Amino acid sequence: METIFFPPKTIREFYKNFKEKSKDYEFLVAFVLCQFLSKEWGTPCLIGFKLKDKYARDVPQNGTLNLIQVAQMIRTQIDEHTPIDVVITPGTTASLKRRECNGKAFQLKRFRGNLT
């Protein structure tokens, strides 16, 4: 399964422009988690999401997507049926091609506390 990486700025812009239409709090949590780990690790980080297999072969080149294309990719091409919601990895440029990831994978729903 392929992972696509975005800089936090891209996720922030997506959420800022499409939050009313976004059903996922996970993008906002991923942004906050990325900012936290950037401070903890002392280096900028990237936010990664697992792509559905049928889209993995057609990952666009770095820097070729506008915000509408990013929104379409986030809404339709991310595989939500995996044990991993987001990957945070150290890095300063968003490589949309296959890369080795030396970061951490998270299942965000497991961070929820007991509400009772």
Beta strands, then each sheet from edge to edge (+ up, - down):
strand 1: 3-6
strand 2: 45-50
strand 3: 86-90
strand 4: 104-106
sheet 1: 1+ 2- 3+ 4-
end
